[in-house]
Amino acid sequence: MGMQAHMTIKGNKQGAIDGPSKIKGREKSFEVLVYNHEVTVPFESRTGMVSGKRVHHPVVLTIPITEAEPKLAKALTTAEHLTVEIKFFRPHPDGGASEQQFYTVKLENAKLTAMAPYMPNVAEKAPGGFGHLEQLSFIYDTITWTTVGGGEHIDKWLEPA
């Protein structure tokens, strides 16, 4: 069974931007097929000493294209402030068919900075392909990483380390 992540988006002007999920407990969320995010700390390669402030890069997600496309485009083109929450699921450690939500990434005062719709090569017959997809990029003021049983860490993009 593959690992899953689901995303919810709430705008300060449009309110909830609903995704198509009908899965119990994940209703109106977007299925996240790919998640990429990087925070780096510059360092001097010769000494290993930190040489600058940490750098938050955009959170980049791939989702299927949905009926929410116009609302996402509006959020992009109007620089709407968003709250984005990505919940990660895994097979339950106790076994069985159930899943456990074990990790959450929350972006506050986020902005959608890029939408890149694409269609994989239809000539390649990949089983279970997803068809029409898009990559979304978000920047944010505050990010919160939370794990079940592991606590949380909050970082603000512009705050000194």
C-alpha positions in Angstrom: 0.0 0.0 0.0 1.4 3.4 -1.0 1.8 6.2 1.5 -0.7 9.0 1.1 -0.9 12.7 1.9 -3.9 15.0 1.7 -3.9 18.8 1.6 -6.5 21.4 2.7 -6.4 25.0 1.7 -8.2 27.9 3.2 -8.0 31.4 1.8 -8.5 34.7 3.7 -10.8 35.9 0.9 -12.3 32.8 -0.8 -12.6 30.6 2.4 -12.1 26.9 2.0 -10.9 25.8 -1.5 -12.4 22.3 -1.6 -10.7 19.3 -3.1 -12.5 16.3 -4.5 -11.7 13.7 -1.8 -14.7 11.8 -0.4 -12.5 9.6 1.9 -14.0 9.6 5.4 -12.0 12.0 7.5 -10.3 13.6 4.5 -13.4 15.0 2.8 -12.9 18.0 0.5 -9.1 17.6 0.6 -6.7 17.2 -2.3 -4.7 14.0 -2.8 -1.0 14.9 -2.8 0.9 12.7 -5.3 4.3 14.3 -4.8 5.7 16.5 -2.0 9.0 18.4 -2.1 10.3 20.9 0.4 13.8 22.0 1.4 15.2 24.2 4.1 18.9 24.7 3.8 21.6 26.3 6.0 24.6 27.7 4.1 27.9 26.6 5.4 31.6 27.0 4.6 32.6 23.8 3.0 36.2 23.9 4.3 35.3 24.4 7.9 31.8 23.2 8.2 30.9 26.4 9.9 27.5 28.0 9.3 27.9 31.0 7.0 24.5 32.5 6.8 20.8 32.4 7.7 18.7 29.3 6.9 16.9 29.5 3.6 13.3 28.3 3.2 12.5 27.1 -0.3 8.9 26.8 -1.7 6.8 23.8 -0.8 6.1 22.1 -4.2 3.2 19.7 -4.5 1.8 17.7 -7.4 -2.0 17.1 -7.4 -4.5 15.9 -10.0 -6.2 18.8 -11.7 -9.7 19.3 -10.2 -12.7 21.5 -10.3 -10.9 23.8 -7.9 -8.7 25.1 -10.7 -10.4 28.5 -11.0 -10.2 29.1 -7.2 -6.5 28.1 -7.2 -5.8 30.4 -10.1 -7.6 33.2 -8.3 -5.5 32.6 -5.2 -2.4 32.7 -7.4 -3.2 35.8 -9.4 -4.5 37.9 -6.4 -1.7 36.8 -4.0 -4.4 35.6 -1.5 -3.1 34.7 1.9 -3.7 31.0 2.6 -3.5 28.4 5.3 -2.3 25.1 3.8 -2.2 21.9 5.8 -0.7 18.7 4.5 -1.4 15.5 6.4 0.6 12.4 5.8 -0.7 8.9 6.3 0.9 5.5 6.7 -0.2 2.0 7.4 -1.2 1.8 11.1 1.8 0.4 13.2 -0.6 -2.0 15.0 -1.3 -3.6 11.6 -4.6 -4.2 9.9 -6.1 -2.3 7.0 -6.3 1.0 8.8 -4.1 4.0 8.3 -2.5 6.4 10.8 -2.2 10.2 10.3 1.3 10.6 11.6 2.8 13.8 10.3 1.4 17.3 9.5 3.0 20.3 7.7 1.1 23.5 8.2 1.8 26.7 6.2 0.4 30.0 7.5 0.2 33.2 5.7 1.1 31.2 2.6 0.9 32.3 -1.0 0.5 30.2 -4.1 3.4 31.4 -6.3 3.2 29.0 -9.2 0.8 26.7 -10.9 2.2 24.4 -13.6 -0.4 22.1 -15.2 0.9 19.2 -17.2 -0.1 15.9 -18.8 2.3 13.0 -18.7 3.2 11.4 -22.0 0.0 9.5 -23.0 2.0 7.3 -25.4 3.6 5.6 -22.3 1.1 3.1 -21.0 1.9 3.3 -17.3 -0.6 1.3 -15.3 -2.7 3.4 -12.8 -1.6 6.7 -14.4 -3.1 9.8 -13.1 -3.6 11.8 -16.3 -3.9 15.5 -15.9 -1.7 16.9 -13.1 -0.4 20.1 -11.8 2.5 21.3 -9.7 1.7 23.9 -7.1 4.4 26.0 -5.3 3.8 27.8 -2.0 5.8 30.2 0.0 4.9 31.0 3.6 5.6 33.1 6.6 5.3 30.3 9.2 5.7 26.6 8.9 4.8 24.0 11.6 6.0 20.5 11.5 4.1 18.1 13.8 4.4 14.4 14.3 2.3 12.1 16.4 4.2 11.4 19.6 7.2 13.5 18.5 6.2 17.0 19.2 6.3 20.0 16.9 8.6 22.7 15.6 7.5 26.1 14.3 9.7 28.3 12.1 9.1 31.7 10.6 10.7 32.4 7.3 11.8 35.9 8.1 12.6 35.5 11.8 16.3 35.3 12.8 17.5 31.8 13.8 
